[in-house]
Amino acid sequence: MTINNPSPLPSGKRRIPIENFDLQEWRKRFTLVMLRVASLLGIALILISFPTTKTLDRFLFISLYVLLLAITVSRPPYLLRAFTLLALLYIVGMNAIISWGPWADGNVFLLAGIALSSIMLDRRMDVGVLATSIVSVIAAAILQQTGVLQMDARVPIITPAEWLIYIADFSVIGVLLVVAIGQFRDILQKAGEKMQAAYRSVEVERAQIEEQMREQTEELVARITQIRTASDTARAITGLQNITELLDTTTRLIAEKFRYYHVSLFILDEEKKFAYLQASSSTAGAQKIGQAFKLMFDKRDLFGLVVEQKRFMVITDLDQKTFVKDPNFPLTRSRMILPLSIRNEIIGMLDIHSEQPQAFNIQDAEVMQTLADLAAVSFDNVRLIGETQSLINQLEISTAIQTKRTWSKLTSRQKPAYQYTPAGVRPVFSPDKRVGPNDLFVPLVLNGQKIGAIKLKRRGISTSWSEREQQLVEKIADQVALALENSRLVDEAQKSAMRDQMIANVSTQIRETLDIEAVARTAATELRRVFDLKEAEIVVGSAQFETPFPKRNTASLKKE
């Protein structure tokens, strides 16, 4: 997952291209702006000065303005455009000085040219422009004082002192402009360089942050996908109720969904000395199912280390000390063994192989350990369910056998059968076992054992029994069987209570005296009475058991 714009700017704000800042490019844009401003202002200046200027000056101004428009509209090289602009200012300024001397505005155009040269050109060029302007003014002054240059008649007489003051003022102002603008330009250039360096540093940090965010996002997406896959796998295996199917499905789904080379599952014996392969996702591993691997508990036995330390182990083929090449899985480059634990007891291991080097990290191991724990819990639940079901089946079989024995013993002494007739209910001593075509015969079933039957015959015209009627009779038969069993249990409980009562009465009678003769006589009396015996005899003395009962130390009672 790639983040194209991790820190978008607010809407309506344009990003300033500081990384593309270049003084030379800025100068080009500045020169073009100055040309456009001069083109607009030049029209006003020509219109204002046109009535008072000579024909030659008009022609000069119009020619200069046409040249100004040409370099503004066209796209000549930068230096040509810059020098042309400076030349135009120089010509206009010198024309004013030559025509009007120091009294006109020629110095303004010359100073503007000096200032613009400091901005648009390097320092050596602005010094040259300043020097050229000063020399030109000095030359104009000399030519005017020597009479070579004739100014307008309206110009007052100019003395050498006035020229000297004018030249000095012009020179000082020009030097100040060159120095000040040069200092400002140097500061601006250094500030621009610092801004560029800071921006490059910010860009590097921004790129690093974007890369970290991209890596973290990709890792987060991969982790979420891994957790979702583990959840789907856990959901699929928790619903299985067969241990073999559970183990096979676990290894197969882990190999398929996580795209691992091989996955196998081992179960430990009770002594934790052998690990038995129970399931495998590959053909080579499936051929070894059922084989036992003895745990050695040394540094090269990964299974033993996992069982001993109760934690997962991750190895790669880069670690030659612990990695052991398995000929059955030649493409294995990375391996992870996870313990299957229940209530802090290791019951098995999950062995995962990958074809990629260093394919497993701590996060992978944690996710797979959670899945392994769920598989272990499911295995234990299925095992407990199986054991519980087995106990239930045994209990049902035992109950059925006991029911059969009890009712067989009960019905061997008496076989009660009753028949309803128009005359009422009467006992049947020899039941008719024949069943007519329209008779309904329903067995009495208790705990899976037949303890009797109900036979029904319709009155009058014989018709077949409907399914609903048969179901109703079957439900009644179930209730009759339960009622008979409850009656039998009540009868046994009453008999047991009577026996307990008789034992208590005998004990009470015996304990009323401490005399041996009296105790033996009372015990014999109670035994004869309780069991309605003909004779009851109690012998006291262990040595007398091997010989016929003597007459001494005995208590004997005969029924009269």
C-alpha positions in Angstrom: 0.0 0.0 0.0 1.5 3.3 -1.1 0.7 6.8 0.3 1.0 9.3 -2.5 0.2 12.4 -0.4 0.6 11.8 3.3 0.4 15.5 4.3 -1.9 17.3 1.8 -2.0 21.1 2.0 -5.2 22.8 2.9 -7.5 23.6 0.1 -6.9 27.0 -1.5 -3.2 27.0 -0.7 -0.6 26.4 -3.3 2.7 24.8 -2.5 5.6 27.3 -3.0 8.3 25.6 -5.2 11.2 26.5 -2.9 13.2 23.6 -4.2 13.2 25.4 -7.6 14.3 28.8 -6.3 17.0 30.3 -8.5 18.3 33.8 -8.4 18.9 33.9 -12.1 15.4 32.8 -12.8 14.1 35.4 -10.4 16.2 38.1 -12.2 14.6 37.1 -15.5 11.1 37.4 -14.2 12.0 40.7 -12.5 13.5 42.1 -15.8 10.4 41.2 -17.6 8.2 42.9 -15.1 10.3 46.1 -15.3 10.1 46.1 -19.1 6.3 45.8 -18.9 6.1 48.6 -16.3 8.4 50.8 -18.4 6.3 50.1 -21.5 3.2 51.4 -19.8 4.9 54.4 -18.2 6.8 55.2 -21.3 3.6 56.2 -23.2 2.8 58.8 -20.4 6.3 60.2 -20.4 6.4 60.6 -24.2 3.0 62.3 -24.2 4.0 64.7 -21.4 7.4 65.7 -22.9 6.3 65.6 -26.6 5.2 69.3 -26.8 8.4 70.8 -25.3 11.0 68.6 -27.0 12.8 69.1 -30.3 12.1 67.1 -33.4 15.3 65.1 -33.0 14.4 64.2 -29.4 10.9 63.2 -30.5 12.4 60.8 -33.1 14.8 59.5 -30.4 12.1 58.9 -27.8 9.8 57.1 -30.3 12.7 55.0 -31.5 13.7 54.0 -28.0 10.1 53.2 -27.1 9.7 51.0 -30.2 12.9 49.2 -29.1 11.5 48.9 -25.6 8.3 47.3 -26.9 10.3 44.9 -29.1 12.4 43.5 -26.3 9.3 43.3 -24.0 7.1 41.4 -26.5 9.8 39.2 -28.0 11.8 36.6 -26.2 15.5 37.5 -26.6 18.2 36.1 -24.4 18.2 37.5 -20.8 21.5 39.4 -21.1 20.4 41.1 -24.3 17.1 42.1 -22.7 18.9 43.4 -19.5 21.6 45.3 -21.4 19.0 46.8 -23.7 16.9 48.1 -20.8 20.0 49.6 -19.2 21.1 51.1 -22.5 17.7 52.7 -22.9 17.9 54.3 -19.4 21.5 55.4 -20.2 20.5 57.1 -23.5 17.5 58.9 -22.0 19.5 60.1 -19.0 22.5 61.3 -21.0 20.2 62.9 -23.6 18.7 64.9 -20.8 22.1 65.9 -19.3 23.5 66.9 -22.7 20.4 69.0 -23.5 19.7 70.5 -20.0 22.8 69.9 -18.0 22.5 69.2 -14.3 19.2 71.0 -14.1 17.2 68.2 -15.8 16.2 64.7 -14.6 18.9 62.9 -16.5 20.5 61.8 -13.2 17.3 60.0 -12.2 17.5 57.7 -15.3 21.2 57.1 -14.8 20.7 56.2 -11.1 17.7 53.9 -12.1 20.0 52.2 -14.5 22.7 51.8 -11.8 20.1 50.3 -9.3 18.7 48.0 -11.9 22.1 46.8 -12.9 22.9 45.9 -9.3 19.7 43.8 -9.2 19.8 42.3 -12.7 23.6 41.7 -13.0 26.6 40.7 -10.9 28.5 43.2 -8.8 31.2 43.7 -11.4 28.6 44.7 -14.0 26.9 47.2 -11.7 30.3 48.8 -10.9 30.9 49.1 -14.6 27.6 50.7 -15.2 28.3 53.2 -12.3 31.7 54.0 -13.6 30.4 54.4 -17.2 27.7 56.8 -15.9 30.2 58.9 -13.9 32.7 59.1 -16.7 29.9 60.1 -19.1 28.7 62.9 -16.8 32.3 64.1 -16.4 32.8 64.0 -20.2 29.6 66.0 -20.7 30.7 68.6 -18.1 34.1 69.0 -19.8 32.6 69.3 -23.2 30.1 71.8 -22.0 32.8 73.9 -20.2 35.1 73.8 -23.2 32.3 74.9 -25.5 32.3 71.8 -27.6 28.9 70.9 -26.4 26.2 73.5 -26.8 23.1 73.1 -24.5 19.7 74.6 -25.0 19.5 78.4 -24.9 17.1 78.2 -22.0 19.6 76.5 -19.8 21.3 78.9 -17.4 25.1 79.2 -17.3 26.7 76.3 -15.5 29.8 76.9 -13.5 32.5 74.3 -13.0 31.7 74.3 -9.3 28.1 73.4 -10.0 29.3 70.6 -12.3 31.7 69.4 -9.6 28.9 69.4 -6.9 26.5 67.6 -9.3 29.1 64.9 -10.2 30.0 64.4 -6.5 26.4 64.1 -5.5 25.7 61.7 -8.4 28.8 59.6 -7.6 28.0 59.3 -3.9 24.4 58.4 -4.5 25.5 55.8 -7.2 28.1 54.2 -4.9 25.5 54.0 -2.0 23.0 52.4 -4.3 25.6 49.8 -5.6 26.8 49.0 -2.1 23.3 48.9 -0.5 21.7 46.8 -3.2 24.8 44.6 -3.3 24.6 43.9 0.4 20.8 43.3 0.1 21.4 41.0 -2.8 24.1 39.0 -1.0 21.9 38.6 2.1 19.0 37.6 -0.1 21.1 35.1 -1.9 22.4 33.6 1.3 18.9 33.5 2.8 17.8 31.7 -0.4 20.6 29.2 -0.1 19.8 28.5 3.5 16.1 28.1 2.6 17.1 25.7 -0.1 19.3 23.7 2.3 16.5 23.7 4.9 14.0 22.6 2.3 16.2 19.9 1.1 16.6 18.7 4.7 12.9 18.8 5.2 12.4 16.9 1.9 14.8 14.2 3.0 13.0 13.9 6.4 9.7 14.0 4.6 10.8 11.2 2.3 12.0 9.2 5.2 8.8 9.7 7.1 6.8 8.7 4.0 8.9 5.6 3.6 8.4 4.7 7.3 4.7 5.3 7.0 4.5 3.2 3.8 6.4 0.4 5.5 4.3 0.6 8.6 1.1 0.7 6.6 2.2 -2.3 4.5 3.1 -4.2 7.7 -0.2 -3.2 9.3 -2.1 -4.4 6.3 -0.2 -7.6 6.2 -0.8 -8.1 10.0 -4.5 -7.4 9.6 -4.7 -9.9 6.7 -2.8 -12.4 8.8 -5.1 -12.0 11.8 -8.1 -12.2 9.6 -6.8 -15.4 8.0 -6.0 -16.9 11.4 -9.5 -16.0 12.6 -11.1 -17.7 9.5 -8.9 -20.8 10.1 -9.8 -20.9 13.8 -13.5 -20.6 13.0 -13.2 -23.5 10.5 -11.5 -25.9 12.9 -13.5 -25.1 16.1 -16.6 -26.6 14.7 -15.1 -30.0 14.0 -16.0 -32.9 16.3 -13.7 -35.6 14.9 -10.1 -35.6 16.1 -8.6 -36.9 12.9 -10.6 -34.5 10.8 -9.6 -31.7 13.2 -5.9 -32.3 12.9 -5.9 -32.8 9.1 -8.0 -29.6 8.6 -5.7 -27.6 10.8 -2.5 -28.5 8.9 -4.2 -28.2 5.5 -5.8 -24.7 6.2 -2.6 -23.3 7.7 -0.6 -24.4 4.7 -3.2 -23.2 2.2 -4.2 -19.8 3.7 -0.7 -18.8 4.8 1.0 -20.3 1.8 3.5 -22.4 3.7 5.6 -25.1 2.2 4.8 -27.8 4.7 2.8 -28.0 8.0 2.7 -31.0 10.3 1.2 -31.7 13.7 2.6 -33.9 16.4 1.0 -35.3 19.6 3.1 -36.2 22.7 2.7 -39.4 24.7 1.9 -39.2 28.4 5.5 -39.3 29.5 6.5 -36.7 26.9 9.3 -38.8 25.5 8.0 -39.5 22.0 6.2 -37.2 19.5 3.8 -39.0 17.1 3.1 -37.4 13.7 -0.7 -37.2 13.4 -1.4 -34.9 10.5 0.6 -33.3 7.6 -0.3 -30.9 4.7 2.3 -32.4 2.2 2.5 -35.8 0.5 5.9 -36.5 1.9 4.7 -35.8 5.5 1.5 -37.8 5.0 3.6 -40.9 4.3 5.1 -40.6 7.8 1.9 -40.2 9.8 1.9 -42.5 12.8 5.7 -42.6 13.2 7.2 -41.7 16.6 10.1 -39.3 17.1 12.0 -39.6 20.3 12.7 -36.3 22.1 16.4 -35.9 22.9 16.2 -32.5 24.7 19.5 -31.1 23.4 20.4 -28.0 21.4 19.9 -29.7 18.0 16.6 -31.3 18.9 14.1 -28.5 18.3 11.1 -30.5 19.4 12.8 -31.3 22.7 13.7 -27.6 23.2 10.1 -26.5 22.5 8.7 -29.0 25.0 11.4 -28.2 27.6 11.1 -24.4 27.3 7.4 -24.3 26.5 7.8 -21.6 23.8 8.1 -21.4 20.1 11.4 -21.8 18.1 12.2 -20.1 14.8 15.3 -21.1 12.7 16.6 -20.4 9.2 19.1 -22.0 7.0 21.4 -19.0 7.7 22.0 -20.4 11.2 24.1 -23.4 10.4 24.5 -24.3 14.1 20.8 -25.1 14.8 19.4 -25.6 11.3 19.2 -29.3 10.2 18.4 -30.1 6.6 15.5 -32.5 6.3 15.9 -34.7 3.1 12.1 -35.1 3.1 11.6 -31.3 2.7 14.6 -30.1 0.6 13.1 -26.7 -0.2 12.8 -25.6 3.5 14.6 -22.4 4.2 12.8 -21.3 7.4 11.1 -23.3 10.1 8.9 -22.5 13.1 7.9 -25.0 15.8 5.0 -24.0 18.1 3.9 -25.8 21.3 0.3 -27.0 21.6 -0.5 -26.4 25.3 -3.5 -27.0 27.4 -3.6 -25.6 31.0 0.2 -25.0 30.8 0.8 -28.6 29.7 2.4 -29.3 26.3 0.3 -31.9 24.4 1.9 -31.6 21.0 3.7 -29.3 18.5 2.9 -27.6 15.2 5.8 -27.7 12.7 5.7 -25.1 9.9 8.1 -24.9 7.0 8.7 -22.1 4.5 10.6 -21.9 1.2 11.6 -18.3 2.0 14.7 -17.4 4.0 13.9 -15.5 7.3 10.2 -15.9 6.6 9.1 -15.8 10.2 9.3 -12.9 12.7 8.1 -12.4 16.2 4.7 -11.1 15.0 4.2 -14.1 12.8 5.1 -16.4 15.7 2.6 -14.6 18.0 -0.2 -14.9 15.5 0.5 -18.6 14.8 0.9 -19.3 18.5 -2.6 -18.0 19.1 -3.8 -20.2 16.3 -1.9 -23.2 17.7 -3.5 -22.6 21.2 -6.9 -22.5 19.6 -6.2 -25.8 17.8 -5.0 -27.3 21.1 -8.2 -26.2 22.9 -10.3 -27.6 20.1 -8.3 -30.9 20.2 -8.8 -31.1 24.0 -12.5 -30.3 23.7 -13.1 -32.9 21.0 -11.2 -35.5 23.2 -13.2 -34.6 26.2 -16.4 -34.8 24.2 -15.4 -38.2 22.9 -14.5 -39.5 26.4 -17.8 -38.1 27.8 -19.7 -39.8 25.0 -17.9 -43.0 25.6 -18.8 -42.9 29.3 -22.4 -42.1 28.5 -22.5 -45.0 26.1 -21.0 -47.3 28.8 -23.5 -46.0 31.3 -26.4 -46.6 28.9 -25.2 -50.1 28.3 -24.7 -50.8 32.0 -28.2 -49.3 32.7 -29.7 -51.4 30.0 -28.1 -54.6 31.3 -29.1 -53.8 34.8 -32.7 -53.1 33.7 -32.8 -56.4 31.8 -31.5 -58.3 34.8 -33.8 -56.6 37.3 -37.0 -57.1 35.2 -36.0 -60.6 34.2 -35.6 -61.5 37.9 -38.9 -59.7 38.7 -40.9 -61.4 35.9 -39.4 -64.8 36.7 -41.2 -64.8 40.0 -44.4 -63.4 38.7 -45.7 -62.5 35.2 -48.4 -59.9 35.7 -50.7 -59.3 32.7 -54.0 -57.5 32.6 -56.8 -57.3 30.1 -59.6 -54.8 29.7 -63.0 -56.4 28.8 -66.6 -55.1 28.9 -66.7 -56.9 32.3 -63.8 -54.8 33.6 -60.1 -55.3 34.1 -59.0 -58.9 34.9 -55.6 -60.6 35.2 -54.4 -62.8 32.4 -52.4 -65.8 33.5 -51.6 -67.1 29.9 -51.4 -64.1 27.5 -52.4 -64.7 23.9 -49.3 -63.9 21.9 -51.1 -64.0 18.6 -51.5 -60.6 16.8 -54.3 -60.1 14.4 -53.9 -58.1 11.2 -55.7 -55.1 12.7 -54.4 -55.5 16.2 -51.9 -52.9 17.5 -48.9 -54.4 19.4 -46.6 -51.8 21.1 -43.7 -53.0 23.3 -42.9 -51.5 26.7 -39.3 -50.3 26.3 -37.2 -49.1 29.3 -33.6 -48.1 28.8 -33.5 -49.8 25.5 -34.8 -53.1 26.9 -38.2 -54.6 26.3 -39.9 -55.3 29.7 -43.5 -55.9 28.4 -46.0 -55.1 25.7 -49.4 -53.5 25.1 -51.8 -55.2 22.7 -54.9 -53.3 21.5 -57.9 -54.6 19.5 -60.7 -52.4 18.2 -64.3 -52.9 19.2 -66.8 -53.7 16.4 -65.7 -53.4 12.8 -62.0 -53.9 12.5 -60.1 -51.0 10.9 -56.5 -50.2 10.6 -54.7 -48.0 13.0 -53.6 -44.6 11.8 -50.1 -43.3 12.2 -51.2 -40.6 14.7 -52.9 -43.3 16.8 -49.8 -45.5 16.8 -47.7 -42.5 17.9 -50.1 -41.8 20.7 -50.1 -45.4 21.9 -46.3 -45.4 21.7 -46.1 -42.3 23.9 -48.5 -43.9 26.4 -46.4 -47.1 26.4 -43.3 -45.0 27.2 -45.1 -43.4 30.2 -46.4 -46.9 31.3 -42.8 -48.2 31.2 -41.6 -45.3 33.3 -44.5 -45.7 35.8 -43.7 -49.4 36.1 -40.0 -48.7 36.8 -40.9 -46.0 39.3 -43.2 -48.5 41.0 -40.5 -51.1 41.1 -38.0 -48.6 42.6 -40.6 -47.5 45.2 -41.1 -51.1 46.1 -37.4 -51.7 46.5 -37.0 -48.6 48.5 -39.8 -49.7 50.9 -38.2 -53.2 51.2 -34.8 -51.6 51.9 -36.4 -49.3 54.5 -38.0 -52.4 56.2 -34.7 -54.2 56.3 -33.0 -51.2 57.8 -35.8 -50.9 60.3 -35.4 -54.6 61.3 -31.7 -54.3 61.7 -32.2 -51.2 63.8 -34.7 -53.0 66.0 -32.5 -56.1 66.4 -29.6 -53.8 67.3 -31.7 -52.0 69.8 -32.8 -55.2 71.5 -29.3 -56.6 71.6 -27.7 -53.5 73.1 -30.2 -53.3 76.0 -28.0 -55.7 78.1 -24.3 -56.2 78.7 -24.5 -59.9 79.7 -23.1 -62.2 77.1 -25.6 -64.9 77.7 -28.4 -62.4 77.5 -27.0 -60.8 74.3 -26.8 -64.2 72.6 -30.2 -65.2 73.7 -31.8 -61.9 72.5 -30.0 -62.1 69.1 -31.2 -65.7 68.6 -34.7 -64.7 69.5 -34.8 -61.7 67.2 -33.3 -63.7 64.3 -35.9 -66.5 64.7 -38.7 -64.0 64.8 -37.7 -61.8 61.9 -37.0 -64.6 59.5 -39.7 -66.9 60.9 -37.2 -69.7 61.5 -37.7 -73.1 62.9 -34.5 -72.9 64.8 -31.8 -70.2 65.4 -28.5 -71.0 67.2 -25.6 -68.6 68.0 -22.2 -70.1 69.0 -19.7 -68.0 71.0 -16.0 -68.9 70.8 -13.8 -69.1 67.6 -12.2 -72.5 68.5 -15.6 -74.1 68.4 -16.2 -73.5 64.7 -14.2 -76.5 63.6 -16.1 -79.0 65.8 -19.8 -79.8 66.2 -21.5 -77.2 68.3 -21.1 -78.0 72.0 -23.9 -77.4 74.5 -21.8 -74.9 76.4 -21.8 -71.2 75.8 -24.6 -71.4 73.3 -28.0 -69.9 73.0 -30.5 -72.0 71.1 -34.2 -71.4 70.6 -36.7 -73.7 68.9 -40.0 -72.6 67.5 -42.7 -74.1 69.5 
